[in-house]
Amino acid sequence: MTRETDLYQPVKTFLEGQGYEVKSEVGAADVVALRAGEDDPVIVELKTAFSLTLVHQGVARQAVTDWVYLAIPRGSGRRWLAALKANKSLLRRLGLGLITVRLSDGLLEVVQDPAPYTPRKSKPRKTRLLREFARRTGDPNTGGATRQGLITAYRQDAVRCARHLLAEGPSKGAHVAKATGVAKATAMMAADHYGWFERVEKGIYALTPKGQAALTEYKDAL
């Protein structure tokens, strides 16, 4: 059974190798390291696994110093590596460092040093977000719902095309576009991502049974 104390000696040995004097359980901190001539201590919080409690402890120690690390045992496998990547991203935003220790031989790796974080904005993502907001009619979804079945602007346009075909029967794509205001109606019906449309003649589209059923399901989409 892994204990937090199993992490202490590898962490202590590593820090002493960096020229620090190391002491454990100083105040509320698990590990405190201080180097001659420096005012800011290094604090390391030890846990047998990554947890929200560990993050809370790290954030609390930032009231003392910017040099705060969280230390956990090193795992293996894809799931552990995926979790490590996600946790690194979280800690980077919080300005916390991360240390892993391989308990089989005490191998220590400084995965990430503490540093101020400035998030990088993605202009393309912002553009897509604002475009979707502007194109969507009303507010047809409930916040917190799952992604499947969400009413997007694209789905609303598909509903417009489907309603026209239900009322008018098989129609040319250009006529559907003009009647509904969906500029890309022909391309949308040709792509048929939802299985609602079928081409009955060149340039002419009709509504499928699945499309008719969808109009009932999405009657409040617009």
Backbone torsions as a table, in degrees:
resi	resn	phi	psi	omega
1	MET	NA	125.3	-178.6
2	THR	-74.3	136.9	177.5
3	ARG	-122.7	155.3	178.0
4	GLU	-59.0	-33.1	-179.5
5	THR	-64.2	-22.7	178.4
6	ASP	-65.9	-23.0	-179.0
7	LEU	-84.8	-20.4	-169.5
8	TYR	-63.5	-50.0	-174.3
9	GLN	-63.6	-43.5	175.7
10	PRO	-60.1	-39.6	179.1
11	VAL	-67.3	-44.5	179.9
12	LYS	-61.6	-46.1	-179.6
13	THR	-61.2	-41.9	-179.9
14	PHE	-63.6	-47.7	-177.8
15	LEU	-66.5	-38.1	176.8
16	GLU	-64.0	-33.7	175.8
17	GLY	-66.8	-20.1	177.1
18	GLN	-92.2	5.9	176.5
19	GLY	91.7	15.3	-179.3
20	TYR	-95.5	149.9	165.0
21	GLU	-91.7	130.6	-170.9
22	VAL	-120.2	134.5	175.3
23	LYS	-137.5	147.4	-177.1
24	SER	-104.1	156.9	175.3
25	GLU	50.6	54.5	176.3
26	VAL	-99.5	114.8	-174.0
27	GLY	62.3	-131.3	-179.8
28	ALA	-90.3	-6.2	-174.0
29	ALA	-86.1	141.9	177.2
30	ASP	-69.3	-45.9	-177.5
31	VAL	-136.8	132.3	175.6
32	VAL	-126.1	131.3	179.4
33	ALA	-126.4	136.0	-178.4
34	LEU	-135.7	136.0	-179.7
35	ARG	-110.7	141.6	-177.5
36	ALA	-54.3	132.9	177.7
37	GLY	85.6	-1.3	-179.8
38	GLU	-115.1	139.2	-179.1
39	ASP	-89.3	-31.3	-175.1
40	ASP	-86.6	118.9	177.0
41	PRO	-77.7	161.5	168.9
42	VAL	-100.6	129.8	178.7
43	ILE	-115.7	135.6	177.4
44	VAL	-125.3	126.4	175.3
45	GLU	-101.6	130.8	-175.0
46	LEU	-104.2	135.6	174.7
47	LYS	-147.7	151.0	-179.7
48	THR	-77.0	-11.0	177.0
49	ALA	-160.6	156.6	177.6
50	PHE	-69.0	134.6	-179.2
51	SER	-153.9	165.0	177.0
52	LEU	-66.2	-33.3	177.2
53	THR	-60.4	-41.7	178.6
54	LEU	-63.5	-41.6	178.2
55	VAL	-62.7	-43.5	177.8
56	HIS	-58.2	-42.4	179.1
57	GLN	-63.1	-43.6	179.4
58	GLY	-61.3	-43.8	179.3
59	VAL	-63.0	-40.3	179.2
60	ALA	-62.5	-37.0	-179.2
61	ARG	-70.7	-17.6	178.3
62	GLN	-68.3	-10.7	173.6
63	ALA	-71.9	-16.4	-178.5
64	VAL	-101.0	-42.5	-174.9
65	THR	-154.8	156.0	175.3
66	ASP	-80.0	-16.0	-174.4
67	TRP	-95.3	78.9	-179.0
68	VAL	-118.8	127.4	178.1
69	TYR	-118.8	148.8	170.2
70	LEU	-108.7	133.1	-178.5
71	ALA	-118.2	130.3	-179.8
72	ILE	-136.8	159.0	174.7
73	PRO	-66.5	145.1	178.2
74	ARG	-82.3	129.4	177.1
75	GLY	-99.6	-160.9	179.7
76	SER	-151.9	168.3	179.1
77	GLY	93.2	163.8	-175.8
78	ARG	-64.3	-40.6	-177.9
79	ARG	-64.6	-40.8	-179.7
80	TRP	-66.7	-41.7	179.9
81	LEU	-65.8	-38.5	177.4
82	ALA	-64.2	-41.4	178.1
83	ALA	-65.9	-38.0	178.5
84	LEU	-61.2	-42.8	179.6
85	LYS	-61.7	-45.1	179.6
86	ALA	-65.5	-40.4	-179.3
87	ASN	-68.2	-36.4	176.1
88	LYS	-60.2	-42.7	180.0
89	SER	-62.0	-42.6	178.3
90	LEU	-63.2	-47.5	-176.9
91	LEU	-67.4	-32.9	177.5
92	ARG	-61.0	-41.1	179.2
93	ARG	-67.4	-27.0	-179.8
94	LEU	-92.2	-4.7	-179.8
95	GLY	74.9	26.0	-179.1
96	LEU	-105.6	148.0	176.0
97	GLY	-92.6	165.6	-178.3
98	LEU	-138.7	134.0	178.3
99	ILE	-125.1	137.6	172.1
100	THR	-117.4	146.2	-180.0
101	VAL	-127.0	123.9	174.3
102	ARG	-83.8	109.7	-170.3
103	LEU	-70.0	-21.4	-179.0
104	SER	-64.3	-32.5	-179.4
105	ASP	-137.6	4.3	177.3
106	GLY	78.6	9.9	-180.0
107	LEU	-63.9	125.0	-177.4
108	LEU	-110.3	137.6	176.5
109	GLU	-129.6	126.5	172.5
110	VAL	-83.5	100.7	-175.8
111	VAL	-72.8	-34.8	-175.0
112	GLN	-158.3	134.0	176.2
113	ASP	-92.0	152.3	175.3
114	PRO	-64.7	142.5	177.7
115	ALA	-162.9	148.8	175.0
116	PRO	-59.6	143.7	-176.4
117	TYR	-116.6	129.2	173.4
118	THR	-122.8	109.4	-176.1
119	PRO	-64.2	140.4	176.5
120	ARG	-88.2	128.1	179.4
121	LYS	-87.0	143.3	177.9
122	SER	-105.5	108.8	-179.8
123	LYS	-62.6	-42.7	177.8
124	PRO	-60.3	-40.3	178.7
125	ARG	-65.2	-40.3	178.6
126	LYS	-63.6	-41.9	179.7
127	THR	-61.7	-44.4	179.8
128	ARG	-64.0	-40.0	179.6
129	LEU	-62.3	-47.1	-178.1
130	LEU	-69.2	-34.5	178.8
131	ARG	-66.2	-44.1	179.0
132	GLU	-63.9	-40.4	178.6
133	PHE	-60.5	-44.9	-176.9
134	ALA	-69.3	-36.4	-176.2
135	ARG	-77.8	-27.0	-174.1
136	ARG	-73.3	136.6	179.0
137	THR	-92.3	122.4	179.0
138	GLY	67.0	-156.8	-179.3
139	ASP	-133.9	76.3	-170.7
140	PRO	-79.8	-9.3	-177.2
141	ASN	-103.6	166.5	174.3
142	THR	-109.5	126.1	-178.9
143	GLY	-54.8	135.2	179.8
144	GLY	93.3	-3.8	179.6
145	ALA	-70.9	158.9	177.8
146	THR	-69.3	161.7	-176.0
147	ARG	-67.8	-34.3	-176.4
148	GLN	-64.8	130.2	177.4
149	GLY	82.1	3.1	177.6
150	LEU	-63.4	145.6	-179.9
151	ILE	-91.3	103.5	177.3
152	THR	-94.2	172.7	175.8
153	ALA	-61.2	-37.2	179.0
154	TYR	-62.6	-44.8	179.8
155	ARG	-65.6	-37.5	177.3
156	GLN	-61.6	-40.6	177.0
157	ASP	-63.9	-38.7	178.3
158	ALA	-64.1	-38.8	177.4
159	VAL	-63.3	-41.2	178.4
160	ARG	-59.4	-45.0	180.0
161	CYS	-65.0	-42.2	-178.8
162	ALA	-64.6	-40.9	179.1
163	ARG	-62.5	-39.7	179.3
164	HIS	-64.3	-44.5	-179.3
165	LEU	-66.2	-34.6	177.9
166	LEU	-64.3	-39.5	-177.2
167	ALA	-79.8	-38.3	-171.5
168	GLU	-106.0	-11.5	-176.9
169	GLY	82.2	-173.8	-178.9
170	PRO	-52.1	133.4	-173.3
171	SER	-142.4	157.1	173.2
172	LYS	-70.1	145.9	179.6
173	GLY	-58.0	-38.5	-179.4
174	ALA	-64.6	-37.0	179.3
175	HIS	-68.7	-39.2	178.4
176	VAL	-63.8	-43.1	-179.8
177	ALA	-60.7	-43.8	-178.0
178	LYS	-68.8	-39.3	-175.9
179	ALA	-74.9	-31.7	-174.2
180	THR	-101.0	-18.0	-175.2
181	GLY	80.9	7.6	177.6
182	VAL	-90.2	99.5	-172.5
183	ALA	-58.9	-34.6	-176.7
184	LYS	-101.5	32.3	-176.5
185	ALA	-58.9	-44.5	-178.5
186	THR	-61.4	-47.6	179.9
187	ALA	-64.1	-37.7	-179.5
188	MET	-65.6	-45.5	-179.2
189	MET	-69.6	-33.0	178.0
190	ALA	-68.6	-41.0	179.3
191	ALA	-69.3	-38.4	174.5
192	ASP	48.5	57.4	-178.2
193	HIS	-65.2	-27.4	-175.4
194	TYR	-100.1	-7.2	-176.9
195	GLY	77.8	23.8	-176.7
196	TRP	-92.2	-19.7	-170.5
197	PHE	-124.0	153.0	173.1
198	GLU	-142.7	144.3	178.8
199	ARG	-87.6	119.7	-178.7
200	VAL	-96.7	-26.2	173.6
201	GLU	-148.0	171.6	178.9
202	LYS	-59.3	118.1	177.8
203	GLY	78.3	1.7	-178.0
204	ILE	-118.3	133.0	-174.8
205	TYR	-125.0	149.9	178.3
206	ALA	-128.5	167.8	-179.1
207	LEU	-90.7	134.5	177.6
208	THR	-86.2	165.3	174.7
209	PRO	-57.1	-36.1	177.7
210	LYS	-64.6	-36.5	177.6
211	GLY	-67.0	-38.6	177.5
212	GLN	-63.8	-42.3	178.4
213	ALA	-64.8	-35.4	-179.2
214	ALA	-65.4	-31.8	179.6
215	LEU	-64.6	-30.8	174.6
216	THR	-73.0	-43.1	-178.8
217	GLU	-64.5	-37.7	-176.5
218	TYR	-110.2	38.3	-178.6
219	LYS	-64.0	-23.4	-179.4
220	ASP	-104.6	18.8	-174.6
221	ALA	-70.7	-23.9	-176.6
222	LEU	-112.3	NA	NA
